[in-house]
Amino acid sequence: MTNHELRLDCEDFLHHEAELLDDKRLHDWFDLLTEDIEYKVPRRVTRERSSERSEFSGKGFLYRDDHGTLATRVERFDNDYAWAENPPSRTRRFVSNIRVNELPNDDKDDVTVKSNLMFYRSQGDTADHDLIVGEREDRLRRVDDGFKLADRTVYLDQTVLASRNMSFFL
């Protein structure tokens, strides 16, 4: 497979994933995850310019999920008792600036992919909406019929989210 073909396959995977989430096909999205998935959104911390520490907390997370907790969240969001999603949110994910790197030979089945994400959400008949922007670092694992998501870290541009709840996946 050429680098160009690999990049196109990774782009197709990320766009398909976004479509599944926007269409609320959460169980189909969950099928795209490996059993050893790690899904993290570290909390961003504002620091002085002279600080050498990371802008992202190593201990505080908005999400820090594995396969089991993601399964629980999918079940929770996909039932009649998900009050935060009544009425259901209208979402749109814009995935862009996709960069692909193959890992060294010891991880030949994995590919690292960085992308930018803009997430829009509205709910009900109000003008209120959420706009969340950040960079994602993913590890995709090759499987027989394409890829599965093995790891995701989302680095948000915001330090404070004005969102009513976190009943969505980035």
C-alpha positions as CSV (number, residue, x, y, z in Angstrom):
1,M,0.0,0.0,0.0
2,T,1.4,3.4,-0.9
3,N,1.4,6.3,1.5
4,H,-1.3,8.0,-0.6
5,E,-3.5,4.9,-0.4
6,L,-2.9,4.6,3.4
7,R,-3.8,8.3,3.9
8,L,-7.0,7.9,1.9
9,D,-8.0,4.8,3.8
10,C,-7.4,6.6,7.2
11,E,-9.4,9.6,6.0
12,D,-12.2,7.3,4.9
13,F,-12.2,5.6,8.3
14,L,-12.4,9.0,10.2
15,H,-15.1,10.4,8.0
16,H,-17.1,7.2,8.3
17,E,-16.7,7.3,12.1
18,A,-17.9,10.9,12.2
19,E,-20.9,10.0,10.1
20,L,-21.9,7.1,12.4
21,L,-21.7,9.4,15.4
22,D,-23.6,12.3,13.8
23,D,-26.3,9.7,12.7
24,K,-26.5,8.4,16.3
25,R,-25.5,4.9,15.2
26,L,-23.6,4.4,18.5
27,H,-23.5,0.7,18.4
28,D,-22.1,0.7,14.9
29,W,-19.5,3.2,16.1
30,F,-18.7,1.0,19.1
31,D,-17.9,-1.8,16.7
32,L,-15.1,0.3,15.3
33,L,-13.2,0.2,18.6
34,T,-10.6,-2.4,19.7
35,E,-11.0,-4.2,23.0
36,D,-7.9,-2.5,24.3
37,I,-9.1,1.0,23.4
38,E,-8.0,4.0,25.4
39,Y,-10.1,7.1,24.9
40,K,-8.9,10.3,26.7
41,V,-9.6,14.0,26.8
42,P,-7.1,15.6,29.2
43,R,-8.1,18.8,30.8
44,R,-6.3,21.9,29.4
45,V,-4.6,24.1,31.9
46,T,-3.6,27.8,31.2
47,R,0.0,28.4,32.2
48,E,2.3,31.4,32.1
49,R,4.3,31.7,28.9
50,S,7.5,31.0,30.7
51,S,6.2,27.7,32.1
52,E,7.9,24.5,30.8
53,R,5.0,22.3,31.9
54,S,2.5,20.9,29.5
55,E,-0.7,22.8,28.8
56,F,-2.6,19.5,29.4
57,S,-3.1,17.8,32.8
58,G,-1.6,14.4,33.2
59,K,-4.1,13.7,36.0
60,G,-7.3,15.6,35.2
61,F,-9.5,14.3,32.3
62,L,-12.9,15.2,30.9
63,Y,-13.0,11.6,29.5
64,R,-10.7,8.7,30.4
65,D,-12.5,5.6,29.1
66,D,-11.7,2.1,28.1
67,H,-13.8,-0.5,26.2
68,G,-16.0,-1.2,29.3
69,T,-16.8,2.4,30.2
70,L,-17.4,3.2,26.5
71,A,-19.8,0.3,26.3
72,T,-21.6,1.7,29.3
73,R,-21.8,5.2,27.9
74,V,-23.1,3.9,24.5
75,E,-25.9,1.9,26.3
76,R,-26.7,4.9,28.5
77,F,-26.9,7.4,25.6
78,D,-28.9,5.0,23.4
79,N,-32.0,4.4,25.6
80,D,-35.2,6.3,26.5
81,Y,-33.8,7.3,29.9
82,A,-31.0,9.4,28.5
83,W,-32.6,12.7,29.8
84,A,-29.7,14.8,28.6
85,E,-30.5,13.7,25.1
86,N,-34.2,14.4,25.1
87,P,-34.8,16.0,22.7
88,P,-31.8,14.4,20.9
89,S,-28.9,16.6,20.0
90,R,-28.2,17.6,16.4
91,T,-24.4,17.2,15.9
92,R,-21.9,17.7,13.1
93,R,-18.3,16.7,13.2
94,F,-15.8,18.3,10.8
95,V,-12.6,16.3,10.6
96,S,-9.7,18.0,8.7
97,N,-5.9,18.4,8.4
98,I,-5.4,14.6,8.6
99,R,-1.8,13.5,8.9
100,V,-0.8,9.8,8.8
101,N,2.4,8.1,10.1
102,E,3.1,4.4,10.1
103,L,4.7,3.2,13.3
104,P,8.0,1.3,13.4
105,N,8.1,-2.4,12.4
106,D,7.3,-3.7,15.9
107,D,3.8,-2.1,15.5
108,K,3.3,-2.8,11.8
109,D,-0.5,-3.2,12.2
110,D,-0.9,0.3,13.8
111,V,-0.9,3.7,12.2
112,T,-0.9,7.0,14.0
113,V,-3.2,9.7,12.7
114,K,-3.5,13.3,13.8
115,S,-6.5,15.4,12.8
116,N,-8.3,18.6,13.7
117,L,-11.9,18.3,14.9
118,M,-14.6,20.9,15.1
119,F,-17.7,19.6,16.8
120,Y,-21.1,21.4,16.6
121,R,-24.1,20.6,18.7
122,S,-27.6,22.1,19.0
123,Q,-30.6,20.8,20.9
124,G,-34.3,21.7,20.8
125,D,-35.6,24.9,19.2
126,T,-33.2,27.4,20.8
127,A,-30.2,29.3,19.4
128,D,-28.0,27.8,22.0
129,H,-25.2,25.6,20.6
130,D,-21.9,24.0,21.5
131,L,-18.8,24.5,19.4
132,I,-15.8,22.5,20.5
133,V,-12.5,22.5,18.7
134,G,-9.3,20.5,19.1
135,E,-6.7,18.1,17.8
136,R,-7.0,14.4,17.9
137,E,-4.2,11.9,18.1
138,D,-5.4,8.4,17.1
139,R,-3.9,5.0,16.8
140,L,-5.7,3.0,14.1
141,R,-5.1,-0.8,14.0
142,R,-5.3,-2.7,10.7
143,V,-7.9,-5.5,10.7
144,D,-9.2,-7.7,7.9
145,D,-11.8,-5.3,6.6
146,G,-10.0,-1.9,7.3
147,F,-9.2,-0.3,10.6
148,K,-10.3,-0.1,14.2
149,L,-9.7,2.7,16.7
150,A,-7.2,1.5,19.3
151,D,-6.4,4.8,21.0
152,R,-7.6,8.4,21.0
153,T,-6.4,11.5,22.8
154,V,-8.3,14.7,22.1
155,Y,-6.5,17.9,23.0
156,L,-9.2,20.6,23.2
157,D,-8.4,24.3,22.4
158,Q,-10.8,25.4,25.2
159,T,-9.9,25.4,28.9
160,V,-13.6,25.9,29.8
161,L,-16.5,24.1,28.1
162,A,-19.8,25.9,28.2
163,S,-21.6,22.7,27.3
164,R,-24.7,21.7,29.3
165,N,-23.4,18.1,29.5
166,M,-20.9,15.7,27.9
167,S,-23.3,13.3,26.3
168,F,-21.3,13.0,23.1
169,F,-18.1,11.4,21.8
170,L,-15.4,13.5,20.1
